[in-house]
Amino acid sequence: MYRWDFKHLSVRDCMQVKLNVIQKHASAPDGNYVVVAGMTPTPLGEGKSTTTVGLCQALGAHLGRKVMTCVRQPSQGPTFGIKGGAAGGGYSQVIPMEEFNLHMTGDIHAITAANNLLAAAIDVRMFHENTQSDTALFNRLCPPNKAGKRNFAPVMLKRLKNLGIDKDDPDSLTTEEKARFARVDIDPSTITWKRVMDVNDRFLRQITVGQAPTEKGMTRETGFDIAVASEIMAVLALTTDLADMRSRLGNMVVANSKQGAPVTADDLGVGGALTVLMKDAIEPTLMQTLEETPVLVHAGPFANIAPGNSSIIADRIGLKLVGKDGFVVTEAGFGADIGLEKFMNIKCRYSGLKPSCAVIVATVRALKMHGGGPTVTAGRPLDHAYTNEDTALVKAGCCNLARHVANTRKYGVPVVVAINKFATDADAELAVVREAALEAGAVDAVVCEHHAYGGAGAAKLGEAVISACKQQVDFKFLYDLKLTIKAKIESIAKDVYGAASVEYLPQAEKQIDLYTKMGFDGLPICMAKTQYSFSADASAKGAPSGFVLPIRDVRASVGAGFLYPLVGDMMMMPGLPTRPGFFEIDIDSDGHIVGLS
């Protein structure tokens, strides 16, 4: 057994890891890179986080391998809503679970502060431009010092360069140049940047700002997204170092000018301040599992509305620390059609890393649902169909798992299926799943009991992963970035989802034309789509095909580095159910948190 030194950590501690770890170990070979994804889940989740942790406990505590778990930081939306936390479960958990599921080191709060500072900068810039002359605006942006000398702030020089003004002395600008520099001239109808908060609050989806008399009637409609949907979260997940993060934050496009030019955070002068707010958040948080294997927690974008993976930085640190024969196991959100597709086509593009193996988590419960079983609803007891043996129902749903396996094999990596066993699963049902997984092309399919037995219950899965990582990998992306925006969207829709065609609604057509003219058509695609079906219809179970995929809008996360089409009626701010999870959460007389899952 390989045991890491956790003497510096108490059971309630977590600590941040400095980025210079990568430089210190630059000459060390990378370890094996394993991504864990899943089949299309029920609303209850299929134990993907639990499987990720169980696999790592098996590798590190039972099979004697150096291992690092890399997972996302949970949003407080699901924690207090329906799904609960994301620390794993049973005897396969990240600890301390309370810190993991709540504020931890405050990364999401830093993202919220940075996001909302940028939102404030947008509105106040429009306000000041609408209430001042060109001369007054310029004089306030570049005030004279005590010696009467005006200076540009460093961030202003980038704007001047973009405007084609090759000058660094404010007093040397012509009257026309001063006006062009001072007026960003935002078109309010094109603003895409919203405020965020890290709770599910459906009543903030659409709001009106600027209603106080002091704002002089300058109202506009906007709304809130959940914090983990912020582009700043995506920047954190996809950045490679501090300088890269500064560049990405400054390049975030928040609106267009009335002349049709993109308006960035640096145009508003706020890119540096955003980076300052994020300077600590760029460092991954070190935690541990119940069996004392290390965990790096970093970034937390949702997979259905964002890239859905933990950070490149955490993965790189892990790969250097575990070394040639070690393993980094990183989790991709929701089903393999969402989180794993973005891992391959977005995260691996920017990181330059190639996975050694992919693990797909499946459950008998989810397969029965996809085979035509009764609706599964969070908070309601499961129908007896899910607790009584029914191999025919399981077999009918295996088409969903088979497509996920086939899709993953398109990237040229070996696939292992982890069958997460529940207490009510029959041996005959588990055998059906294993047979279907192997027929679909998985190199192995292993029944796992890590929830009940920790790493020991996933030891066979660990052995299967070790074996799979020895196979030859012919890694390839799904699409070429040189393709048009529509061609890239249609590649995902047809080759991953099973769609026959794609329908672009007028707003989507307009945005595609605009982003092509702006030169953003070379970016990868990050689909915003329901996690409960291959299609846009969450009720379409199994492996639907031949459908039309509707794209109602396309938006740009230029700083993070992708375009995200909105499929159907995707919401960027979730809502709370009738009986949210917060009913169970409290604190006892000793100050211990209870009811957090």
C-alpha positions as CSV (number, residue, x, y, z in Angstrom):
1,M,0.0,0.0,0.0
2,Y,1.3,3.5,-0.9
3,R,0.5,6.0,1.9
4,W,0.8,9.7,1.4
5,D,2.0,11.9,4.3
6,F,-1.0,13.7,5.7
7,K,0.6,14.7,9.1
8,H,0.1,18.4,8.2
9,L,-3.6,17.9,7.8
10,S,-6.1,17.3,10.6
11,V,-9.4,15.7,10.0
12,R,-11.1,19.1,9.6
13,D,-8.3,20.7,7.5
14,C,-8.0,21.5,3.9
15,M,-5.2,23.5,2.3
16,Q,-4.3,25.2,-1.0
17,V,-1.5,23.9,-3.2
18,K,0.9,26.5,-4.7
19,L,1.2,26.5,-8.5
20,N,5.0,26.3,-8.4
21,V,4.6,22.6,-7.6
22,I,4.3,22.1,-11.4
23,Q,7.5,23.9,-12.1
24,K,9.3,22.1,-9.3
25,H,8.3,18.7,-10.8
26,A,8.5,19.8,-14.5
27,S,11.0,17.0,-15.4
28,A,8.9,14.3,-13.8
29,P,7.0,12.0,-16.1
30,D,3.2,12.3,-16.1
31,G,1.1,9.5,-14.6
32,N,-1.8,7.7,-16.1
33,Y,-4.8,9.9,-16.8
34,V,-8.2,8.4,-16.1
35,V,-11.5,10.2,-16.7
36,V,-14.7,9.0,-15.0
37,A,-18.0,9.7,-16.6
38,G,-21.4,8.0,-16.6
39,M,-24.5,6.8,-18.4
40,T,-27.5,9.1,-18.6
41,P,-28.5,9.5,-15.0
42,T,-31.7,9.4,-13.1
43,P,-32.5,12.6,-11.1
44,L,-31.0,10.8,-8.1
45,G,-27.6,10.4,-9.6
46,E,-25.8,7.1,-10.1
47,G,-22.9,7.4,-7.7
48,K,-20.3,8.8,-10.1
49,S,-18.5,10.8,-7.5
50,T,-18.7,7.8,-5.1
51,T,-17.2,5.6,-7.8
52,T,-14.4,8.1,-8.5
53,V,-13.5,8.2,-4.8
54,G,-13.9,4.4,-4.4
55,L,-11.6,3.7,-7.4
56,C,-8.9,6.0,-6.0
57,Q,-9.1,4.4,-2.6
58,A,-8.8,1.0,-4.3
59,L,-5.7,2.2,-6.3
60,G,-4.0,3.9,-3.4
61,A,-5.0,2.0,-0.3
62,H,-5.4,-1.5,-1.6
63,L,-3.3,-1.9,-4.8
64,G,-0.3,0.1,-3.8
65,R,-0.3,2.8,-6.5
66,K,0.3,6.5,-6.2
67,V,-3.1,8.1,-7.0
68,M,-4.6,11.6,-7.0
69,T,-8.3,12.2,-7.1
70,C,-9.3,15.4,-9.0
71,V,-12.9,16.6,-8.5
72,R,-15.0,19.7,-8.7
73,Q,-16.1,21.9,-5.8
74,P,-19.8,21.5,-5.3
75,S,-22.2,24.4,-5.8
76,Q,-24.5,25.2,-2.9
77,G,-27.4,25.1,-5.3
78,P,-27.7,21.3,-5.4
79,T,-26.4,21.1,-1.8
80,F,-29.5,22.9,-0.5
81,G,-31.8,21.9,-3.4
82,I,-32.4,18.3,-4.6
83,K,-29.2,16.5,-5.4
84,G,-27.3,17.2,-2.2
85,G,-23.5,17.4,-2.0
86,A,-20.9,15.8,-4.1
87,A,-18.4,14.3,-1.6
88,G,-19.3,10.7,-2.5
89,G,-21.1,8.4,-0.1
90,G,-20.9,5.5,2.2
91,Y,-17.3,4.4,2.7
92,S,-16.1,6.3,-0.4
93,Q,-16.1,9.9,0.5
94,V,-13.9,13.1,0.5
95,I,-13.4,14.4,4.0
96,P,-14.1,16.7,5.8
97,M,-17.5,16.4,4.0
98,E,-18.9,19.5,5.6
99,E,-16.1,21.8,4.4
100,F,-16.1,20.2,1.0
101,N,-19.9,20.8,0.4
102,L,-20.0,24.3,1.9
103,H,-17.7,27.2,1.7
104,M,-14.4,25.4,1.7
105,T,-11.6,27.9,0.8
106,G,-14.1,30.4,-0.7
107,D,-13.4,29.9,-4.4
108,I,-17.0,30.1,-5.5
109,H,-17.5,33.3,-3.3
110,A,-14.4,34.8,-5.1
111,I,-16.0,34.0,-8.5
112,T,-19.3,35.5,-7.3
113,A,-17.5,38.7,-6.2
114,A,-15.5,39.0,-9.4
115,N,-18.5,38.3,-11.7
116,N,-20.6,40.9,-9.9
117,L,-17.9,43.5,-10.0
118,L,-17.8,43.1,-13.7
119,A,-21.6,43.4,-13.9
120,A,-21.4,46.6,-11.8
121,A,-18.7,48.0,-14.1
122,I,-20.9,47.5,-17.2
123,D,-23.9,49.3,-15.7
124,V,-21.9,52.2,-14.2
125,R,-20.0,52.7,-17.4
126,M,-23.2,53.1,-19.4
127,F,-24.5,55.5,-16.7
128,H,-21.4,57.7,-16.8
129,E,-21.2,57.8,-20.6
130,N,-24.9,58.8,-20.7
131,T,-24.5,61.6,-18.3
132,Q,-21.2,63.2,-19.3
133,S,-19.7,64.9,-22.3
134,D,-16.7,63.4,-24.1
135,T,-14.3,65.9,-22.5
136,A,-15.6,65.3,-18.9
137,L,-15.5,61.6,-19.4
138,F,-12.0,61.6,-20.6
139,N,-10.8,63.9,-17.9
140,R,-12.3,61.7,-15.2
141,L,-10.8,58.5,-16.7
142,C,-7.4,60.2,-17.0
143,P,-7.2,62.7,-14.2
144,P,-4.0,64.9,-13.8
145,N,-1.7,64.1,-10.8
146,K,-0.4,66.7,-8.4
147,A,2.2,67.8,-11.0
148,G,-0.6,68.2,-13.6
149,K,0.5,65.2,-15.6
150,R,-2.1,62.7,-17.0
151,N,-1.3,59.0,-17.2
152,F,-3.1,56.0,-18.6
153,A,-3.6,53.0,-16.3
154,P,-1.7,50.0,-17.7
155,V,-5.0,48.3,-18.7
156,M,-6.0,51.3,-20.8
157,L,-3.0,50.7,-23.1
158,K,-4.6,47.5,-24.3
159,R,-7.8,49.3,-25.3
160,L,-5.7,52.0,-27.1
161,K,-3.9,49.3,-29.1
162,N,-7.2,47.6,-30.0
163,L,-8.5,51.0,-31.2
164,G,-5.4,51.4,-33.4
165,I,-4.1,54.4,-31.3
166,D,-0.4,54.0,-30.9
167,K,0.1,56.6,-28.1
168,D,0.9,56.4,-24.4
169,D,0.5,60.1,-23.4
170,P,-3.2,61.1,-22.7
171,D,-2.4,64.7,-23.7
172,S,-1.2,63.7,-27.1
173,L,-4.6,62.2,-28.2
174,T,-6.7,64.2,-30.6
175,T,-10.2,65.2,-29.7
176,E,-11.6,62.4,-31.9
177,E,-9.2,59.9,-30.3
178,K,-10.2,61.0,-26.8
179,A,-13.8,60.4,-27.6
180,R,-13.2,57.0,-29.1
181,F,-11.1,55.9,-26.1
182,A,-13.5,57.3,-23.5
183,R,-16.7,55.9,-24.9
184,V,-17.1,52.2,-24.9
185,D,-20.6,52.9,-26.2
186,I,-22.2,49.6,-25.1
187,D,-25.4,48.6,-26.9
188,P,-27.6,47.6,-23.9
189,S,-29.6,45.1,-26.0
190,T,-26.4,43.0,-26.6
191,I,-25.3,42.6,-22.9
192,T,-24.8,39.0,-22.2
193,W,-23.2,39.3,-18.7
194,K,-25.5,38.6,-15.8
195,R,-25.0,38.8,-12.0
196,V,-24.7,35.5,-10.2
197,M,-25.2,33.9,-6.8
198,D,-24.6,30.3,-5.5
199,V,-28.1,29.3,-4.5
200,N,-31.1,28.2,-6.6
201,D,-33.4,31.2,-6.8
202,R,-35.8,31.0,-9.7
203,F,-37.3,34.5,-9.0
204,L,-34.0,36.1,-10.1
205,R,-34.0,34.6,-13.6
206,Q,-35.4,37.9,-14.9
207,I,-35.1,41.2,-13.1
208,T,-35.0,45.0,-13.8
209,V,-32.1,47.0,-12.5
210,G,-31.6,50.8,-12.2
211,Q,-35.0,51.6,-10.7
212,A,-33.7,53.9,-8.0
213,P,-34.2,57.7,-8.7
214,T,-30.4,58.1,-8.5
215,E,-30.0,56.1,-11.7
216,K,-32.0,58.7,-13.7
217,G,-34.4,56.3,-15.4
218,M,-31.6,54.1,-16.9
219,T,-33.4,50.8,-16.3
220,R,-32.8,47.6,-18.2
221,E,-33.9,44.0,-17.9
222,T,-31.3,41.4,-16.9
223,G,-31.2,38.4,-14.5
224,F,-29.1,36.2,-12.3
225,D,-27.4,32.9,-13.2
226,I,-26.1,30.4,-10.7
227,A,-22.5,31.2,-9.8
228,V,-21.0,28.0,-11.2
229,A,-22.4,29.0,-14.6
230,S,-20.3,32.2,-14.7
231,E,-17.7,32.4,-17.4
232,I,-15.2,33.1,-14.6
233,M,-15.7,29.6,-13.3
234,A,-15.0,28.3,-16.8
235,V,-11.9,30.4,-17.0
236,L,-10.7,28.9,-13.6
237,A,-11.3,25.4,-14.9
238,L,-9.5,25.9,-18.2
239,T,-6.7,28.2,-17.3
240,T,-3.1,27.0,-17.2
241,D,-1.4,29.6,-15.0
242,L,-1.8,33.0,-13.4
243,A,-0.8,34.9,-16.5
244,D,-3.1,32.9,-18.7
245,M,-6.0,33.5,-16.2
246,R,-5.3,37.3,-16.4
247,S,-5.4,37.2,-20.2
248,R,-8.6,35.1,-20.2
249,L,-10.4,37.3,-17.7
250,G,-9.5,40.5,-19.6
251,N,-10.7,39.0,-22.9
252,M,-14.1,38.0,-21.7
253,V,-16.7,39.6,-24.0
254,V,-19.7,41.1,-22.1
255,A,-21.5,43.0,-24.9
256,N,-21.1,44.7,-28.2
257,S,-20.7,48.4,-28.9
258,K,-23.3,50.3,-30.9
259,Q,-20.8,50.0,-33.8
260,G,-20.8,46.2,-33.5
261,A,-17.4,45.7,-31.9
262,P,-17.0,43.3,-29.0
263,V,-16.7,44.9,-25.5
264,T,-14.3,43.1,-23.1
265,A,-13.6,43.3,-19.4
266,D,-10.3,45.0,-20.2
267,D,-12.2,47.6,-22.3
268,L,-14.0,48.4,-19.0
269,G,-10.6,48.5,-17.2
270,V,-11.6,45.7,-14.7
271,G,-9.6,42.7,-15.9
272,G,-6.8,43.2,-13.4
273,A,-9.1,43.7,-10.5
274,L,-10.9,40.4,-11.4
275,T,-7.6,38.6,-11.4
276,V,-6.8,40.0,-7.9
277,L,-10.1,38.7,-6.6
278,M,-9.2,35.3,-8.2
279,K,-5.5,35.1,-7.2
280,D,-6.1,32.6,-4.3
281,A,-8.9,30.7,-6.1
282,I,-6.4,29.6,-8.8
283,E,-4.7,27.3,-6.2
284,P,-6.4,23.9,-5.9
285,T,-7.5,22.7,-2.5
286,L,-5.9,19.5,-1.0
287,M,-8.2,17.2,0.9
288,Q,-8.3,13.4,1.5
289,T,-10.6,10.4,1.3
290,L,-11.7,8.2,4.1
291,E,-8.8,5.9,3.4
292,E,-6.2,8.8,3.4
293,T,-5.7,9.0,-0.4
294,P,-5.2,12.6,-1.6
295,V,-7.8,14.7,-3.3
296,L,-7.4,18.0,-5.3
297,V,-10.6,20.0,-5.4
298,H,-10.7,22.8,-7.9
299,A,-13.3,24.6,-10.0
300,G,-16.9,23.5,-10.2
301,P,-18.6,24.3,-13.5
302,F,-21.9,22.4,-14.2
303,A,-21.7,19.9,-17.1
304,N,-25.1,20.7,-18.5
305,I,-24.6,24.5,-18.8
306,A,-20.8,24.8,-18.6
307,P,-17.6,22.7,-19.3
308,G,-18.4,20.3,-16.4
309,N,-14.9,19.3,-15.3
310,S,-12.4,20.2,-12.6
311,S,-9.4,22.3,-13.4
312,I,-6.5,21.7,-15.8
313,I,-4.2,23.0,-13.1
314,A,-5.3,20.3,-10.6
315,D,-4.9,17.6,-13.2
316,R,-1.4,18.8,-14.1
317,I,-0.3,19.0,-10.5
318,G,-1.6,15.5,-9.9
319,L,0.0,14.0,-12.9
320,K,3.4,15.3,-11.9
321,L,3.1,14.2,-8.3
322,V,2.0,10.6,-8.9
323,G,4.7,10.0,-11.5
324,K,5.0,7.5,-14.3
325,D,3.3,4.5,-12.7
326,G,0.8,6.5,-10.8
327,F,-2.8,7.5,-11.6
328,V,-4.8,10.7,-11.7
329,V,-8.5,10.1,-11.7
330,T,-10.6,13.1,-12.7
331,E,-14.4,13.2,-12.9
332,A,-16.5,14.6,-15.7
333,G,-20.0,15.8,-14.9
334,F,-23.3,14.0,-15.7
335,G,-23.4,11.5,-18.6
336,A,-20.6,10.9,-21.1
337,D,-22.6,12.8,-23.8
338,I,-22.1,16.0,-21.7
339,G,-19.2,16.0,-19.3
340,L,-16.9,13.6,-21.1
341,E,-17.5,15.1,-24.5
342,K,-16.4,18.5,-23.1
343,F,-13.5,16.9,-21.3
344,M,-12.3,15.5,-24.6
345,N,-13.1,18.3,-27.0
346,I,-12.5,21.4,-24.7
347,K,-10.4,20.5,-21.7
348,C,-7.9,18.2,-23.4
349,R,-7.5,20.8,-26.3
350,Y,-6.4,23.5,-23.9
351,S,-4.4,21.2,-21.5
352,G,-2.6,19.2,-24.2
353,L,-3.2,16.1,-22.1
354,K,-4.4,12.8,-23.4
355,P,-6.5,10.4,-21.3
356,S,-5.2,6.8,-20.8
357,C,-8.6,5.3,-20.0
358,A,-12.2,6.3,-19.5
359,V,-14.5,4.8,-16.9
360,I,-18.3,4.8,-17.5
361,V,-20.5,4.4,-14.4
362,A,-23.7,2.5,-14.8
363,T,-26.5,1.3,-12.4
364,V,-29.3,-1.2,-12.7
365,R,-31.7,1.5,-11.6
366,A,-30.8,3.9,-14.4
367,L,-30.9,1.1,-17.0
368,K,-34.3,0.1,-15.9
369,M,-35.5,3.7,-16.2
370,H,-34.1,3.8,-19.8
371,G,-35.7,0.5,-20.5
372,G,-39.2,1.9,-19.9
373,G,-39.4,1.9,-16.2
374,P,-41.7,4.3,-14.2
375,T,-40.6,7.9,-13.8
376,V,-37.9,8.5,-11.2
377,T,-38.5,11.6,-9.1
378,A,-36.3,13.0,-6.4
379,G,-37.9,13.0,-3.0
380,R,-40.4,10.2,-3.9
381,P,-40.1,6.5,-3.1
382,L,-38.9,4.3,-6.0
383,D,-41.4,2.2,-7.8
384,H,-41.1,-1.5,-7.0
385,A,-39.9,-2.0,-10.6
386,Y,-36.6,-0.7,-9.4
387,T,-36.3,-3.0,-6.4
388,N,-37.6,-6.2,-7.8
389,E,-35.6,-8.4,-10.2
390,D,-36.4,-7.7,-13.9
391,T,-33.7,-8.7,-16.3
392,A,-35.8,-7.8,-19.4
393,L,-36.2,-4.2,-18.2
394,V,-32.5,-3.9,-17.6
395,K,-31.7,-5.4,-21.0
396,A,-34.1,-2.9,-22.7
397,G,-32.2,0.0,-21.1
398,C,-28.8,-1.2,-22.0
399,C,-29.0,0.7,-25.3
400,N,-28.2,3.9,-23.3
401,L,-25.1,2.4,-21.8
402,A,-24.0,1.0,-25.2
403,R,-24.2,4.4,-26.9
404,H,-22.1,6.0,-24.2
405,V,-19.5,3.3,-24.5
406,A,-19.5,3.6,-28.3
407,N,-19.3,7.4,-28.2
408,T,-16.3,7.2,-25.8
409,R,-14.5,4.8,-28.0
410,K,-14.6,7.3,-30.8
411,Y,-11.9,9.3,-29.0
412,G,-9.5,6.4,-29.2
413,V,-9.3,5.5,-25.5
414,P,-10.1,2.2,-23.8
415,V,-13.4,2.1,-21.9
416,V,-14.0,0.3,-18.6
417,V,-17.6,0.1,-17.3
418,A,-18.1,0.4,-13.5
419,I,-21.4,-1.2,-12.5
420,N,-22.3,0.5,-9.2
421,K,-24.1,-2.1,-7.3
422,F,-27.1,-1.3,-5.0
423,A,-28.4,-3.5,-2.3
424,T,-31.5,-4.4,-4.3
425,D,-29.7,-5.4,-7.5
426,A,-29.9,-9.1,-8.5
427,D,-26.9,-11.0,-9.7
428,A,-28.8,-11.9,-12.9
429,E,-29.4,-8.2,-13.6
430,L,-25.7,-7.3,-13.0
431,A,-24.7,-10.1,-15.4
432,V,-27.0,-8.5,-18.1
433,V,-25.2,-5.2,-17.7
434,R,-21.8,-6.7,-17.9
435,E,-22.6,-8.6,-21.0
436,A,-24.1,-5.5,-22.7
437,A,-21.1,-3.4,-21.8
438,L,-18.6,-5.9,-23.3
439,E,-20.8,-6.3,-26.4
440,A,-20.7,-2.5,-26.8
441,G,-16.9,-2.5,-26.8
442,A,-15.8,-1.9,-23.2
443,V,-12.5,-3.7,-22.4
444,D,-14.0,-4.7,-19.1
445,A,-17.1,-4.3,-17.0
446,V,-16.8,-4.7,-13.2
447,V,-19.4,-4.9,-10.4
448,C,-18.4,-2.5,-7.7
449,E,-19.4,-2.2,-4.0
450,H,-17.3,0.8,-2.9
451,H,-20.3,2.5,-1.2
452,A,-20.5,-0.4,1.3
453,Y,-16.9,-1.5,1.5
454,G,-14.8,1.5,0.4
455,G,-11.7,0.9,-1.7
456,A,-11.9,-2.9,-1.1
457,G,-15.2,-2.9,-2.9
458,A,-13.6,-1.3,-6.0
459,A,-10.4,-3.3,-6.0
460,K,-11.4,-5.3,-9.1
461,L,-12.3,-2.0,-10.8
462,G,-8.8,-0.7,-10.0
463,E,-7.2,-3.8,-11.5
464,A,-9.3,-3.3,-14.6
465,V,-8.3,0.4,-14.9
466,I,-4.6,-0.5,-14.4
467,S,-4.9,-3.1,-17.2
468,A,-6.7,-0.7,-19.5
469,C,-4.1,2.0,-19.1
470,K,-1.5,-0.4,-20.5
471,Q,-3.4,-0.5,-23.8
472,Q,-2.4,1.6,-26.8
473,V,-4.3,5.0,-27.0
474,D,-5.0,6.6,-30.4
475,F,-6.5,9.8,-29.0
476,K,-8.5,12.0,-31.4
477,F,-10.9,14.9,-31.1
478,L,-14.5,14.6,-32.4
479,Y,-14.2,17.7,-34.7
480,D,-11.6,20.0,-36.2
481,L,-11.7,23.6,-34.9
482,K,-11.4,24.8,-38.5
483,L,-14.9,23.7,-39.2
484,T,-17.7,26.2,-39.2
485,I,-19.7,26.8,-36.0
486,K,-22.7,24.9,-37.5
487,A,-20.5,22.0,-38.6
488,K,-19.1,21.6,-35.1
489,I,-22.5,21.8,-33.5
490,E,-23.8,19.2,-35.9
491,S,-20.9,16.9,-35.3
492,I,-21.8,16.7,-31.6
493,A,-25.6,16.5,-32.3
494,K,-25.3,13.7,-34.8
495,D,-22.2,11.7,-33.7
496,V,-22.8,11.9,-30.0
497,Y,-26.5,12.6,-29.4
498,G,-27.9,10.6,-32.4
499,A,-29.8,13.6,-33.9
500,A,-30.8,13.5,-37.6
501,S,-30.5,17.2,-38.0
502,V,-30.2,20.6,-36.2
503,E,-32.7,23.4,-36.2
504,Y,-31.4,26.9,-35.7
505,L,-33.9,29.4,-34.3
506,P,-33.6,33.0,-35.6
507,Q,-31.6,34.2,-32.5
508,A,-29.1,31.4,-33.0
509,E,-28.7,32.2,-36.7
510,K,-28.1,35.8,-35.8
511,Q,-25.5,35.0,-33.2
512,I,-23.7,32.5,-35.4
513,D,-23.3,35.1,-38.2
514,L,-22.1,37.7,-35.7
515,Y,-19.5,35.5,-34.0
516,T,-18.3,34.3,-37.4
517,K,-17.8,38.0,-38.5
518,M,-16.0,38.7,-35.1
519,G,-13.6,35.8,-35.7
520,F,-14.8,33.6,-32.8
521,D,-15.8,30.8,-35.2
522,G,-12.5,28.9,-34.4
523,L,-13.5,28.2,-30.8
524,P,-14.7,24.8,-29.6
525,I,-18.4,24.1,-28.7
526,C,-19.8,23.7,-25.2
527,M,-23.4,22.6,-25.5
528,A,-25.9,23.6,-22.9
529,K,-28.3,20.7,-22.9
530,T,-30.4,18.6,-20.5
531,Q,-28.5,15.9,-18.7
532,Y,-31.4,13.5,-18.7
533,S,-31.5,12.5,-22.3
534,F,-29.4,12.4,-25.4
535,S,-32.0,14.7,-27.0
536,A,-33.4,18.1,-25.9
537,D,-36.4,16.3,-24.5
538,A,-35.6,15.2,-20.9
539,S,-38.4,12.6,-21.1
540,A,-36.9,10.8,-24.1
541,K,-35.1,7.9,-22.5
542,G,-32.9,5.1,-23.8
543,A,-31.0,6.0,-26.9
544,P,-33.2,8.1,-29.1
545,S,-32.2,8.8,-32.7
546,G,-33.5,10.6,-35.8
547,F,-34.7,13.6,-33.8
548,V,-34.2,17.3,-34.6
549,L,-32.0,19.1,-32.1
550,P,-33.3,22.7,-31.6
551,I,-30.7,25.5,-31.0
552,R,-32.5,28.6,-29.6
553,D,-29.4,30.8,-29.0
554,V,-25.6,30.7,-29.2
555,R,-23.5,32.7,-26.7
556,A,-19.8,33.3,-26.5
557,S,-17.4,32.7,-23.6
558,V,-14.4,34.2,-25.4
559,G,-12.2,34.5,-22.3
560,A,-12.8,30.9,-21.3
561,G,-12.5,29.9,-24.9
562,F,-15.7,28.4,-26.3
563,L,-19.1,29.1,-27.8
564,Y,-22.1,27.6,-26.0
565,P,-25.3,26.9,-27.9
566,L,-28.5,26.7,-25.8
567,V,-30.4,23.5,-26.6
568,G,-34.1,23.8,-26.0
569,D,-35.2,25.5,-22.8
570,M,-32.0,25.2,-20.7
571,M,-32.1,27.4,-17.6
572,M,-28.9,29.0,-16.3
573,M,-30.5,29.5,-12.8
574,P,-32.1,26.4,-11.3
575,G,-35.1,26.5,-9.0
576,L,-35.8,24.9,-5.6
577,P,-38.3,22.0,-5.3
578,T,-41.3,21.9,-2.9
579,R,-39.2,20.2,-0.3
580,P,-35.6,21.3,-0.7
581,G,-32.7,19.6,1.0
582,F,-32.3,22.5,3.5
583,F,-35.2,21.1,5.5
584,E,-32.8,18.4,6.8
585,I,-29.8,20.6,7.5
586,D,-29.2,22.1,10.9
587,I,-26.6,22.3,13.7
588,D,-26.6,20.5,17.0
589,S,-25.8,21.7,20.5
590,D,-22.2,20.7,20.0
591,G,-21.9,22.8,16.9
592,H,-21.8,19.9,14.5
593,I,-23.6,20.1,11.2
594,V,-26.4,17.5,10.7
595,G,-28.5,16.5,7.7
596,L,-25.9,17.4,5.1
597,S,-25.6,14.7,2.4
